[in-house]
Amino acid sequence: MTEISKTETSKKLDTNYKITWCPGCPDFKILEAAKITITSLMNQGYKHENFAMACGIGCHGKIFDYLNISGFYGLHGRTIPTAIGLKLGNPNLNVIAFAGDGDTYSEGMEHFVSAGKHNANVALFVHDNQSFSLTTGQPTPTSEKGFKNKIDVTGVKQTNPLNPLMLAFSSGISFIARANARDPQHTAQIMEQAIKHKGFAFVEIIQDCIVFNIPINNRDKNMYYLNKIPTTKEESLKLMQEYDYNIGNGKIPLGVFWKEEKITLESQFSQLQKIIKNKVVGWKGLKR
Ligand SMILES: Cc1ncc(C[n+]2csc(CCOP(=O)(O)OP(=O)(O)O)c2C)c(N)n1
């Protein structure tokens, strides 16, 4: 992927909606990374009209208004099945799901776990700010131990936060990666690999919440980049466990932790093969 600056992203991806994220929120950076990724793919021949997104409800979900691709602004917790539905509706689409950590690991947990089993060719980008931010900062499964918030003023009582990478691995998800929202160029590189992966690709994006989860902000000094994809399960699992989602505990590796080829969901439906073969895009050509 050649580096594309913020100002070089395709104007086709812009919208006129007023952005209502808090000034300084890393959601701006995730939007920037998504625009860089799609511009890069369009430069490689991918068509603008072939991209589609599904978004959850939450601060992250507002990206639906700011990124000009088709899609479905769905329900909180149902981002993954909505994305899979889009893919099965037309398997020629490059389907991206933008979800929150509350959305994915709390109310939508069962869909996340099933995603690995079905392996639809969809890329899931989770904006993980370790809190339910739109609803003013209640704890999610990845919130750090002792996280103080409005409903738990003395801090969350738990052993440890959920490690979503480990859950993805045990659910059989075929592409597992982590990125830092504050580094949109690296995030875009990971997003591009996720979209190109043939199967369900999960990218956990570490994100600050500058209003409701102050202690998690700016963990860059603990982060480092993996220079290759681990080839053994043991190596992958070891790297996934380096960071336990408690602030200040250990190094935070970024990059691709796991990648394997598996049969995809859409390739197993005989009804979809004609659409795939004829490279149909748009509703007209979808008549079966
Ligand atoms: C079915 C359903 N359950 C709950 C809600 C309430 N709700 C809306 S946004 C939100 C929090 C979103 O948190 P997260 O997914 O982590 O996204 P963030 O706002 O942090 O980006 C919740 C609980 C809802 N709108 N719909």
The ligand as a MOL file (V3000), in Angstrom:
LIG
                    3D

  0  0  0     0  0            999 V3000
M  V30 BEGIN CTAB
M  V30 COUNTS 26 27 0 0 0
M  V30 BEGIN ATOM
M  V30 1 C -30.8920 -2.6760 21.1580 0
M  V30 2 C -30.3110 -1.5070 21.8870 0
M  V30 3 N -29.7210 -1.6880 23.0860 0
M  V30 4 C -29.1660 -0.6520 23.7280 0
M  V30 5 C -29.2110 0.6030 23.1830 0
M  V30 6 C -28.6490 1.7660 23.9410 0
M  V30 7 N -27.3540 2.1770 23.4560 0 CHG=1
M  V30 8 C -27.2190 3.0610 22.4250 0
M  V30 9 S -25.6370 3.4740 22.1310 0
M  V30 10 C -25.1040 2.4820 23.3650 0
M  V30 11 C -23.6520 2.4400 23.7470 0
M  V30 12 C -22.7350 2.1700 22.6060 0
M  V30 13 O -21.5010 1.7700 23.1160 0
M  V30 14 P -20.4150 1.1440 22.1470 0
M  V30 15 O -21.0040 0.0960 21.2990 0
M  V30 16 O -19.2470 0.7550 22.9500 0
M  V30 17 O -20.0840 2.3700 21.1930 0
M  V30 18 P -19.4250 3.8060 21.4970 0
M  V30 19 O -20.5630 4.7460 21.7870 0
M  V30 20 O -18.4980 3.6740 22.6590 0
M  V30 21 O -18.7310 4.1210 20.2150 0
M  V30 22 C -26.1500 1.7980 23.9880 0
M  V30 23 C -26.0340 0.8580 25.1060 0
M  V30 24 C -29.8230 0.7510 21.9260 0
M  V30 25 N -29.8640 1.9300 21.3010 0
M  V30 26 N -30.3530 -0.3020 21.3120 0
M  V30 END ATOM
M  V30 BEGIN BOND
M  V30 1 1 1 2
M  V30 2 1 2 3
M  V30 3 2 2 26
M  V30 4 2 3 4
M  V30 5 1 4 5
M  V30 6 1 5 6
M  V30 7 2 5 24
M  V30 8 1 6 7
M  V30 9 2 7 8
M  V30 10 1 7 22
M  V30 11 1 8 9
M  V30 12 1 9 10
M  V30 13 1 10 11
M  V30 14 2 10 22
M  V30 15 1 11 12
M  V30 16 1 12 13
M  V30 17 1 13 14
M  V30 18 2 14 15
M  V30 19 1 14 16
M  V30 20 1 14 17
M  V30 21 1 17 18
M  V30 22 2 18 19
M  V30 23 1 18 20
M  V30 24 1 18 21
M  V30 25 1 22 23
M  V30 26 1 24 25
M  V30 27 1 24 26
M  V30 END BOND
M  V30 END CTAB
M  END
